[in-house]
Amino acid sequence: QVQLVESGGGLVQAGGSLRLSCAASGRTFGTWLMGWFRQAPGKEREFVAAIRWSGGNVYYADSVKGRFTISRDDAMNTVYLQMNSLKPEDTAVYYCAAARGVKYSTSAYLSDTYDYWGQGTQVTVSS
């Protein structure tokens, strides 16, 4: 059974940084796609970033390009989201997700692509 456990959320002032972690377990993720999504109150869940476990191809939403960095640690089976220059509009619950057998890079941006989800971690950015 695949399990994804997020951590690292919290309260930070605008301009600050946070690093989210997603610990993955339950299988080998060699060819899987790992993603981060977020959902703010009253809004739909939106794509933030994704990374292919094998090869390391990365994908970002335009709203976070240049500020957020997604990475992985093979030994720890963990995916990270380094968030810098945070803005109040980044406030949301952040979810880690995992997808298997994803062929096309365009699929990385769609929540329906992902098979497994974590429970989410709250990120609050104060102005």
C-alpha contacts under 8 A as a table, 3 or more apart, distances in Angstrom:
res1	aa1	res2	aa2	distance
1	Q	25	S	7.91
1	Q	26	G	5.05
1	Q	27	R	7.47
2	V	24	A	7.19
2	V	25	S	5.67
2	V	26	G	4.36
2	V	27	R	6.49
2	V	116	Y	7.09
3	Q	23	A	7.95
3	Q	24	A	5.75
3	Q	25	S	5.24
3	Q	26	G	6.12
3	Q	116	Y	7.62
3	Q	117	W	7.89
3	Q	118	G	7.15
4	L	22	C	6.16
4	L	23	A	5.64
4	L	24	A	4.72
4	L	25	S	6.68
4	L	96	C	6.82
4	L	97	A	7.32
4	L	116	Y	7.59
4	L	117	W	6.42
4	L	118	G	4.71
4	L	119	Q	7.75
5	V	21	S	7.92
5	V	22	C	5.34
5	V	23	A	5.17
5	V	24	A	6.69
5	V	96	C	7.70
5	V	118	G	5.49
5	V	119	Q	6.85
5	V	120	G	7.90
6	E	20	L	6.94
6	E	21	S	5.46
6	E	22	C	4.40
6	E	23	A	6.50
6	E	95	Y	7.22
6	E	96	C	6.60
6	E	118	G	6.43
6	E	119	Q	7.09
6	E	120	G	6.13
6	E	121	T	6.10
7	S	20	L	5.75
7	S	21	S	5.24
7	S	22	C	6.60
7	S	121	T	6.18
8	G	18	L	7.04
8	G	19	R	5.89
8	G	20	L	4.51
8	G	21	S	6.10
8	G	121	T	7.31
9	G	18	L	7.09
9	G	19	R	7.55
9	G	20	L	6.22
9	G	121	T	5.36
9	G	122	Q	5.26
9	G	123	V	4.93
9	G	124	T	7.95
10	G	18	L	7.88
10	G	122	Q	6.16
10	G	123	V	5.05
10	G	124	T	6.14
11	L	123	V	6.17
11	L	124	T	4.74
11	L	125	V	5.92
11	L	126	S	7.33
12	V	16	G	6.09
12	V	17	S	7.23
12	V	18	L	7.68
12	V	123	V	7.93
12	V	124	T	6.34
12	V	125	V	5.03
12	V	126	S	6.28
13	Q	16	G	5.56
13	Q	86	L	7.66
13	Q	125	V	5.37
13	Q	126	S	4.78
13	Q	127	S	6.20
14	A	85	S	6.98
14	A	86	L	5.34
14	A	87	K	5.03
14	A	88	P	6.27
14	A	125	V	5.69
14	A	126	S	5.68
14	A	127	S	5.33
15	G	84	N	7.05
15	G	85	S	4.18
15	G	86	L	4.89
15	G	87	K	6.40
16	G	84	N	6.15
16	G	85	S	5.49
16	G	86	L	5.52
17	S	82	Q	7.49
17	S	83	M	5.39
17	S	84	N	4.40
17	S	85	S	6.24
17	S	86	L	6.18
18	L	82	Q	6.19
18	L	83	M	5.25
18	L	84	N	6.76
19	R	80	Y	6.75
19	R	81	L	5.57
19	R	82	Q	4.39
19	R	83	M	5.90
20	L	80	Y	5.53
20	L	81	L	4.98
20	L	82	Q	6.41
20	L	83	M	7.86
21	S	78	T	6.64
21	S	79	V	5.82
21	S	80	Y	4.57
21	S	81	L	6.51
22	C	78	T	5.40
22	C	79	V	5.07
22	C	80	Y	6.26
22	C	96	C	6.23
23	A	76	M	7.68
23	A	77	N	6.18
23	A	78	T	4.52
23	A	79	V	6.67
24	A	77	N	5.63
24	A	78	T	5.88
24	A	79	V	7.83
25	S	28	T	7.83
25	S	77	N	7.17
29	F	32	W	5.20
29	F	53	W	6.65
30	G	53	W	5.68
30	G	54	S	5.53
31	T	52	R	7.03
31	T	53	W	5.86
31	T	54	S	5.31
31	T	100	R	6.94
31	T	101	G	7.01
32	W	52	R	6.13
32	W	53	W	5.64
32	W	54	S	7.26
32	W	98	A	6.87
32	W	99	A	5.68
32	W	100	R	4.66
32	W	101	G	6.41
32	W	102	V	7.25
33	L	50	A	6.90
33	L	51	I	5.81
33	L	52	R	4.47
33	L	53	W	5.95
33	L	98	A	5.81
33	L	99	A	5.09
33	L	100	R	6.30
33	L	101	G	7.93
33	L	102	V	6.83
33	L	108	A	7.51
34	M	50	A	5.48
34	M	51	I	5.37
34	M	52	R	6.26
34	M	53	W	6.94
34	M	79	V	7.46
34	M	96	C	7.32
34	M	97	A	5.75
34	M	98	A	4.60
34	M	99	A	6.40
35	G	47	F	7.88
35	G	48	V	7.56
35	G	49	A	5.68
35	G	50	A	3.97
35	G	51	I	6.37
35	G	96	C	5.77
35	G	97	A	5.02
35	G	98	A	6.24
35	G	108	A	7.47
36	W	47	F	6.51
36	W	48	V	5.39
36	W	49	A	5.23
36	W	50	A	6.12
36	W	81	L	7.78
36	W	94	Y	6.78
36	W	95	Y	5.59
36	W	96	C	4.71
36	W	97	A	6.17
37	F	45	R	6.55
37	F	46	E	5.44
37	F	47	F	4.50
37	F	48	V	5.00
37	F	49	A	7.06
37	F	94	Y	5.73
37	F	95	Y	5.14
37	F	96	C	6.51
37	F	97	A	7.59
37	F	111	S	7.87
38	R	45	R	5.49
38	R	46	E	5.42
38	R	47	F	6.60
38	R	48	V	6.72
38	R	92	A	5.81
38	R	93	V	5.42
38	R	94	Y	4.27
38	R	95	Y	5.85
39	Q	43	K	6.29
39	Q	44	E	5.97
39	Q	45	R	4.34
39	Q	46	E	6.26
39	Q	92	A	5.17
39	Q	93	V	5.31
39	Q	94	Y	6.61
40	A	43	K	5.38
40	A	44	E	7.29
40	A	45	R	7.41
40	A	91	T	6.47
40	A	92	A	4.20
40	A	93	V	6.34
41	P	92	A	7.14
45	R	111	S	7.91
46	E	111	S	7.72
47	F	60	Y	7.93
47	F	61	A	6.38
47	F	109	Y	5.70
47	F	110	L	6.96
47	F	111	S	7.17
48	V	60	Y	5.90
48	V	61	A	5.15
48	V	64	V	6.97
49	A	58	V	7.28
49	A	59	Y	5.38
49	A	60	Y	4.35
49	A	61	A	6.17
49	A	70	I	6.59
49	A	109	Y	7.83
50	A	58	V	5.62
50	A	59	Y	5.09
50	A	60	Y	6.65
50	A	70	I	6.88
50	A	108	A	6.52
50	A	109	Y	7.78
51	I	56	G	5.80
51	I	57	N	5.52
51	I	58	V	4.41
51	I	59	Y	6.41
51	I	70	I	6.81
51	I	71	S	7.07
51	I	72	R	7.92
52	R	55	G	6.19
52	R	56	G	4.91
52	R	57	N	5.28
52	R	58	V	6.63
53	W	56	G	5.64
53	W	72	R	7.29
54	S	57	N	7.99
56	G	71	S	7.94
58	V	70	I	7.25
59	Y	108	A	7.39
59	Y	109	Y	7.88
60	Y	64	V	6.69
60	Y	65	K	5.95
61	A	64	V	5.67
61	A	65	K	6.35
61	A	109	Y	7.99
62	D	65	K	5.30
64	V	67	R	5.42
64	V	68	F	5.54
65	K	68	F	6.16
66	G	69	T	7.74
67	R	83	M	6.16
67	R	84	N	5.14
67	R	85	S	6.07
67	R	86	L	7.70
68	F	81	L	6.69
68	F	82	Q	5.47
68	F	83	M	4.47
68	F	84	N	5.99
69	T	80	Y	7.97
69	T	81	L	5.67
69	T	82	Q	5.06
69	T	83	M	6.63
70	I	79	V	7.24
70	I	80	Y	5.60
70	I	81	L	4.59
70	I	82	Q	6.36
71	S	79	V	5.77
71	S	80	Y	5.23
71	S	81	L	6.64
72	R	77	N	7.43
72	R	78	T	5.73
72	R	79	V	4.27
72	R	80	Y	5.95
73	D	76	M	5.43
73	D	77	N	5.82
73	D	78	T	5.31
73	D	79	V	6.35
74	D	77	N	5.01
74	D	78	T	6.86
75	A	78	T	7.96
83	M	86	L	6.58
86	L	90	D	6.49
86	L	125	V	6.77
87	K	90	D	5.39
87	K	91	T	7.59
87	K	125	V	6.13
87	K	126	S	7.81
87	K	127	S	7.57
88	P	91	T	5.65
88	P	124	T	7.34
88	P	125	V	4.69
88	P	126	S	5.71
88	P	127	S	5.97
89	E	125	V	7.57
90	D	123	V	7.59
90	D	124	T	7.48
90	D	125	V	6.72
91	T	122	Q	7.82
91	T	123	V	5.39
91	T	124	T	4.57
91	T	125	V	5.45
92	A	122	Q	6.08
92	A	123	V	5.51
92	A	124	T	6.60
93	V	120	G	5.83
93	V	121	T	5.38
93	V	122	Q	4.35
93	V	123	V	6.00
94	Y	120	G	5.25
94	Y	121	T	5.27
94	Y	122	Q	6.22
94	Y	123	V	6.97
95	Y	117	W	6.81
95	Y	118	G	5.82
95	Y	119	Q	6.67
95	Y	120	G	4.40
95	Y	121	T	6.64
96	C	117	W	5.83
96	C	118	G	5.31
96	C	119	Q	7.99
96	C	120	G	6.95
97	A	114	Y	6.08
97	A	115	D	7.31
97	A	116	Y	5.48
97	A	117	W	4.40
97	A	118	G	6.32
98	A	114	Y	5.42
98	A	115	D	5.93
98	A	116	Y	5.15
98	A	117	W	6.58
99	A	102	V	6.72
99	A	113	T	6.37
99	A	114	Y	4.33
99	A	115	D	5.11
99	A	116	Y	6.77
100	R	114	Y	7.61
100	R	115	D	7.29
102	V	105	S	7.65
102	V	107	S	7.07
102	V	108	A	7.71
102	V	113	T	7.64
103	K	107	S	7.77
104	Y	107	S	5.60
104	Y	108	A	7.54
105	S	108	A	5.51
105	S	109	Y	7.97
106	T	109	Y	6.09
106	T	110	L	7.81
107	S	110	L	5.51
107	S	113	T	6.13
108	A	111	S	7.90
108	A	113	T	6.82
110	L	113	T	5.59
110	L	114	Y	7.77
111	S	114	Y	5.79
112	D	115	D	7.75
114	Y	117	W	7.54
